[in-house]
Structures are given as C-alpha cells and as structure tokens.
Amino acid sequence: MAKRGGARQVGVSWRFHKTPGIFMNSLVPVADNSGAKLVRVIGIIGHTAKPVHREIPGASVGDMVVVSVVEGKPEVRKQILRAIVIRQRRPYRRPDGTWIAFEDNAW
C-alpha cells in the first residue's frame, strides 16, 4: 500500500478508493424519469485514456460515465448521454468502515 503522507509532499497523496462494480459494455437500468429504460456503458469519465493490457475500466458509486440508450422512448433511443452511478450491487466500503451493497445497479 502506498504511503499516506510525507514531510515533503504537496497536496493529497492518498485518495479513498471504491471497488468498481460496473464495467464497460454493461447494460444498466435507469432510475430517473428521462424516458430511457436501459443503457449501455460506453465510456468512463476520468479513467486514463491510455489502455493497459487486460484492464477493463470500471465505475463505482458517484462516478460519471458515458452511456448509450438501448431501450426507452423513441426520442431518447440511440442517444449518447452522461450519467452518474447511484447504486451498485458489488459491496464497497465507506470511509467510516461500514460495508454497503444494493439490490441492483442503477444510474
């Protein structure tokens, strides 16, 4: 594990990490009233642009992703939108030490 501080460091050297639960090409239901029912993840905002061998970019609760609408009203289908992950099924640890997991994944 990396050191969490030092005498000569400037800024934050260690940031809290959440376990990713949603990956590229995942189909995820939508939790708002925009008219979209199901979306596919096509990008993750903030992930490195340079690919690493055998590494699939993942997103966790609070991350912004780029999605394509697969099912929904005709006027929103086939659109590329940005969304924020609000629930994930995979358990992750909060800063206070408690573990939390939801019943499903959702935007």
Short mmCIF file of the C-alpha atoms (twelve columns), coordinates in Angstrom:
data_MODEL
# 
_entry.id   MODEL 
# 
loop_
_atom_site.group_PDB 
_atom_site.id 
_atom_site.type_symbol 
_atom_site.label_atom_id 
_atom_site.label_alt_id 
_atom_site.label_comp_id 
_atom_site.label_asym_id 
_atom_site.label_seq_id 
_atom_site.Cartn_x 
_atom_site.Cartn_y 
_atom_site.Cartn_z 
_atom_site.pdbx_PDB_model_num 
ATOM 1   C CA . MET A 1   0.000   0.000  0.000   1 
ATOM 2   C CA . ALA A 2   1.243   3.491  -0.797  1 
ATOM 3   C CA . LYS A 3   2.311   5.875  1.908   1 
ATOM 4   C CA . ARG A 4   -0.430  8.232  3.019   1 
ATOM 5   C CA . GLY A 5   1.630   11.313 3.582   1 
ATOM 6   C CA . GLY A 6   5.116   12.638 3.843   1 
ATOM 7   C CA . ALA A 7   7.116   15.607 5.013   1 
ATOM 8   C CA . ARG A 8   7.942   16.861 1.509   1 
ATOM 9   C CA . GLN A 9   4.705   16.133 -0.319  1 
ATOM 10  C CA . VAL A 10  2.352   18.768 -1.641  1 
ATOM 11  C CA . GLY A 11  -1.376  18.046 -1.948  1 
ATOM 12  C CA . VAL A 12  -3.187  14.804 -1.274  1 
ATOM 13  C CA . SER A 13  -1.046  11.717 -1.833  1 
ATOM 14  C CA . TRP A 14  -3.694  9.115  -0.995  1 
ATOM 15  C CA . ARG A 15  -7.337  9.096  -2.016  1 
ATOM 16  C CA . PHE A 16  -10.137 6.832  -0.827  1 
ATOM 17  C CA . HIS A 17  -10.801 4.031  -3.334  1 
ATOM 18  C CA . LYS A 18  -14.182 2.420  -4.037  1 
ATOM 19  C CA . THR A 19  -14.478 -1.047 -5.523  1 
ATOM 20  C CA . PRO A 20  -15.751 -0.772 -9.102  1 
ATOM 21  C CA . GLY A 21  -18.973 -2.634 -9.746  1 
ATOM 22  C CA . ILE A 22  -19.940 -1.538 -13.283 1 
ATOM 23  C CA . PHE A 23  -17.680 -2.014 -16.286 1 
ATOM 24  C CA . MET A 24  -17.546 -1.151 -19.972 1 
ATOM 25  C CA . ASN A 25  -20.346 -2.633 -22.117 1 
ATOM 26  C CA . SER A 26  -22.573 -3.270 -19.060 1 
ATOM 27  C CA . LEU A 27  -26.339 -2.968 -19.515 1 
ATOM 28  C CA . VAL A 28  -27.787 -0.997 -16.608 1 
ATOM 29  C CA . PRO A 29  -31.382 0.093  -15.803 1 
ATOM 30  C CA . VAL A 30  -32.134 3.805  -15.448 1 
ATOM 31  C CA . ALA A 31  -33.550 5.242  -12.198 1 
ATOM 32  C CA . ASP A 32  -34.864 8.621  -13.422 1 
ATOM 33  C CA . ASN A 33  -37.822 9.843  -15.479 1 
ATOM 34  C CA . SER A 34  -35.928 10.816 -18.655 1 
ATOM 35  C CA . GLY A 35  -37.712 8.185  -20.760 1 
ATOM 36  C CA . ALA A 36  -34.731 5.827  -21.005 1 
ATOM 37  C CA . LYS A 37  -35.221 2.345  -19.557 1 
ATOM 38  C CA . LEU A 38  -31.914 0.572  -20.260 1 
ATOM 39  C CA . VAL A 39  -28.474 1.996  -21.117 1 
ATOM 40  C CA . ARG A 40  -25.102 0.548  -22.143 1 
ATOM 41  C CA . VAL A 41  -21.858 1.902  -20.655 1 
ATOM 42  C CA . ILE A 42  -19.521 3.033  -23.459 1 
ATOM 43  C CA . GLY A 43  -17.025 5.146  -21.514 1 
ATOM 44  C CA . ILE A 44  -15.902 6.149  -18.044 1 
ATOM 45  C CA . ILE A 45  -15.076 9.789  -17.333 1 
ATOM 46  C CA . GLY A 46  -11.789 10.269 -15.536 1 
ATOM 47  C CA . HIS A 47  -10.298 6.914  -16.477 1 
ATOM 48  C CA . THR A 48  -6.909  7.031  -18.176 1 
ATOM 49  C CA . ALA A 49  -7.115  7.388  -21.933 1 
ATOM 50  C CA . LYS A 50  -4.129  5.084  -22.461 1 
ATOM 51  C CA . PRO A 51  -5.310  1.471  -22.252 1 
ATOM 52  C CA . VAL A 52  -3.488  -1.010 -20.049 1 
ATOM 53  C CA . HIS A 53  -3.188  -4.631 -21.158 1 
ATOM 54  C CA . ARG A 54  -6.166  -6.671 -19.902 1 
ATOM 55  C CA . GLU A 55  -7.551  -3.859 -17.754 1 
ATOM 56  C CA . ILE A 56  -11.240 -3.093 -18.173 1 
ATOM 57  C CA . PRO A 57  -12.188 0.371  -16.899 1 
ATOM 58  C CA . GLY A 58  -14.710 0.230  -14.055 1 
ATOM 59  C CA . ALA A 59  -17.014 2.705  -12.330 1 
ATOM 60  C CA . SER A 60  -18.381 2.796  -8.806  1 
ATOM 61  C CA . VAL A 61  -20.990 4.855  -6.940  1 
ATOM 62  C CA . GLY A 62  -20.586 8.564  -7.699  1 
ATOM 63  C CA . ASP A 63  -18.566 8.131  -10.921 1 
ATOM 64  C CA . MET A 64  -19.641 9.760  -14.170 1 
ATOM 65  C CA . VAL A 65  -19.936 7.520  -17.227 1 
ATOM 66  C CA . VAL A 66  -20.880 7.898  -20.897 1 
ATOM 67  C CA . VAL A 67  -23.885 5.776  -21.864 1 
ATOM 68  C CA . SER A 68  -25.878 4.889  -24.946 1 
ATOM 69  C CA . VAL A 69  -29.643 4.459  -24.580 1 
ATOM 70  C CA . VAL A 70  -30.694 0.943  -25.666 1 
ATOM 71  C CA . GLU A 71  -34.360 0.836  -24.578 1 
ATOM 72  C CA . GLY A 72  -36.812 3.640  -23.917 1 
ATOM 73  C CA . LYS A 73  -38.910 6.257  -25.668 1 
ATOM 74  C CA . PRO A 74  -38.164 6.683  -29.392 1 
ATOM 75  C CA . GLU A 75  -36.884 10.252 -28.963 1 
ATOM 76  C CA . VAL A 76  -34.186 9.228  -26.455 1 
ATOM 77  C CA . ARG A 77  -33.121 5.919  -28.018 1 
ATOM 78  C CA . LYS A 78  -29.689 5.794  -29.727 1 
ATOM 79  C CA . GLN A 79  -28.529 8.955  -27.915 1 
ATOM 80  C CA . ILE A 80  -25.170 9.306  -26.206 1 
ATOM 81  C CA . LEU A 81  -25.537 10.787 -22.713 1 
ATOM 82  C CA . ARG A 82  -23.587 11.220 -19.494 1 
ATOM 83  C CA . ALA A 83  -24.822 9.580  -16.303 1 
ATOM 84  C CA . ILE A 84  -23.783 9.106  -12.676 1 
ATOM 85  C CA . VAL A 85  -23.778 5.724  -10.955 1 
ATOM 86  C CA . ILE A 86  -26.184 5.832  -7.972  1 
ATOM 87  C CA . ARG A 87  -26.335 2.130  -6.980  1 
ATOM 88  C CA . GLN A 88  -24.085 -0.862 -7.451  1 
ATOM 89  C CA . ARG A 89  -24.615 -4.475 -6.500  1 
ATOM 90  C CA . ARG A 90  -20.978 -5.148 -5.613  1 
ATOM 91  C CA . PRO A 91  -20.201 -4.347 -1.944  1 
ATOM 92  C CA . TYR A 92  -17.917 -1.402 -1.231  1 
ATOM 93  C CA . ARG A 93  -16.548 0.097  1.947   1 
ATOM 94  C CA . ARG A 94  -17.500 3.560  3.194   1 
ATOM 95  C CA . PRO A 95  -14.887 5.838  4.825   1 
ATOM 96  C CA . ASP A 96  -16.384 5.119  8.272   1 
ATOM 97  C CA . GLY A 97  -15.675 1.391  7.841   1 
ATOM 98  C CA . THR A 98  -19.163 0.078  7.082   1 
ATOM 99  C CA . TRP A 99  -19.840 -2.069 4.034   1 
ATOM 100 C CA . ILE A 100 -22.785 -1.361 1.751   1 
ATOM 101 C CA . ALA A 101 -24.305 -3.135 -1.245  1 
ATOM 102 C CA . PHE A 102 -27.543 -2.503 -3.120  1 
ATOM 103 C CA . GLU A 103 -30.015 -4.919 -4.658  1 
ATOM 104 C CA . ASP A 104 -29.259 -3.810 -8.244  1 
ATOM 105 C CA . ASN A 105 -27.151 -1.490 -10.361 1 
ATOM 106 C CA . ALA A 106 -28.695 1.825  -11.458 1 
ATOM 107 C CA . TRP A 107 -27.974 5.292  -12.847 1 
# 
